[in-house]
Amino acid sequence: MSIKIRITIILSGSVLFILLLNIALNYYTTHENLRSDSETKMVLTAKVIGEAIEQTQHSWEEVDKQLGYNLWLSATLAANQLDPDIQQIQQEQLQQIATRHRDINISLMVRDGEGYRVVKSSNPKEVTPSDPLNGHWKSAVDQLYEHGQARMAQGQNLDHFWTGSFDYTGLDSSHINKWGFYYDQKRNYLIRISFQYTSVQNFESILSSDEIVKQTQQVDYRIMEITGINPATFGGATMDKNGNDSKYYYMYNKPIQFGTYQLTRVQEDRLAVSRAILSGESIVQDCYIKGQRALVSYIPFYPTNREAYVIRIVMNYDTITSVISKQLISLIAISIVLLEVVIIGSYVLASLFVRPIQSILAKVNEMADGHFDTRLEIKGGHELARLGERINAMAYNLGMYTRRLEQMYEENRSVKEHLESIINQTADAILVTDQEDRVVRVNHAFEALYGWTKKELVGRKLEFVPPQQQAEYELQKESLLQGESIVSIETLRMRKDGSTVEISMSTSPILDEEGEILGFISVSRDITGRNRMEELLRRSEKLTTVGQLAAGVAHEIRNPLTTLRAFSSYSSKIKC
């Protein structure tokens, strides 16, 4: 590629960079303005929803209070009609009372250990073999059972009676009910009284938070989903990807308080909800949900006398993308026209300056091929002449450094070959390993002594310590890891064929410049022949000692025998 074209490309590239920077700045500014506007609208929408829900909540509380009072009246009347002994009560009697009071169910509960169970009920489906109570419901019933009166901040406390707020009859959130518990300490059971869920559904359809959410989404088509999230239980181990929780499914503790949760991002939503609650500020995320780009906002709310919650609003990003796309098309069209003008002008200007540079480039190419003796001759005092002088100085220095490097390379190669020769020709077996006991290198003597080849060993761990020597080897390894050397120890090692060999081994750690252990080097020698010779010498010395001992014993025995023989001869002469 010619220098003229390069200069043209450089100038055009610079202008292109400026144009692209301008496009990027415009894109960023527009994007931020549109996003800020969308965030503001989402926060305002959330506040409207929050205020509407608060008003609805107050209405719920009033309805809840009135229905609780009605339940108390029904429970009191039922208590007056029922025998204090649960054994004297028949299910038909409960059904008759429930029919007279209309739209209620009556269940009789007895204490079973630490819990309670339903024994009899006007609705046979409510008879349960296990404890149906938990949380503050159980605490309230415990107080009612022990003291005849509940003192709970939650729910409604009346004479010998406690009722909780509206709640679901089970995991099915479409059934809402209200329960009350009556106990006057004069009977051996508690009365649990509740409305049939169809009666409560009429109130729920009017005062539901979900209705507020639906109306809000109908007003703004950009809103894809609105979700009320309970930070205390959202994202727990028992919650599924749709926000349903088999453990927390009551109205006061379920993860999804209102709205829908179909555009799911459980892990990301859980982190964002926690941050919003802790900071007390709104959090906005730009992300993709189910392949569609969206803007997700998390707005925390702290209502009076209720737990904090977060409203999650998912807004479609198409509006922002559409506006930005139109602006980008206009900016790109203008930039293309400007770039064409700059390319033509740059090419004309480059032709005026390229000729002196071409001569310099030819000489530099020669130097790049290794011809450092080439010198430039440029006359004049302008910048190109000074450039030629510096290139000549660079060529001289490069030539000098190259020669030095070649000399040092030859010296290093010679030293390396010399060391390789020493290691391979030495009679002792040399083994070099890293910290993980992987073999780095061995010499010819090691291959001859143990039977393995270098290809079989390098890069793998060598298992040549006999089992009976393993404990001793572990102790030696600990000493080596502490930087100590082990000198001339006599031990056993295994060959490739499984046989053992007696060796004398010295092992030392290999240290770097900072004293850190890089590996270990072991030098071993076969001492089998030496040991056999020493054993023969020891046996010879033992035989010599035995011979000397036998000669001494024989001498000592001969002396008494000589005396006895002389005495016997003398005795014979006397008898004669």
Secondary structure, DSSP 8 states (H G I E B T S, - for coil): --HHHHHHHHHHHHHHHHHHHHHHHHHHHHHHHHHHHHHHHHHHHHHHHHHHHHHHHHHHHHHHHHHHHHHHHHHHHHHHHS-SSGGG--HHHHHHHHHHH-SEEEEEEEEETTEEEEEEESSGGG--SS----HHHHHHHHHHHHHSS---SSSEEETTEEE---EESSS-TT-EE-EEEE--SSSSSEEEEEE-HHHHHHHHHHH-HHHHHHHHHHH-TTEEEEEEE-TTTTT-TTB-TTS-BSS--STTT-SEEEE---S--HHHHHHHHHHHHHH-S-EEEEEEETTEEEEEEEEEE--TTS--EEEEEEEESHHHHHHHHHHHHHHHHHHHHHHHHHHHHHHHHHHHHHHHHHHHHHHHHHHHTT-TT------SSSHHHHHHHHHHHHHHHHHHHHHHHHHHHHHHHHHHHHHHHHHHH-SSEEEEEETT-BEEEE-HHHHHHH---HHHHBTSB---S-GGGHHHHHHHHHHHHTT--EEEEEEEEE-TTS-EEEEEEEEEEEE-TTS-EEEEEEEEEE-HHHHHHHHHHHHHHHHHHHHHHHHHHHHHHHHHHHHHHHHHHHHHHHH-
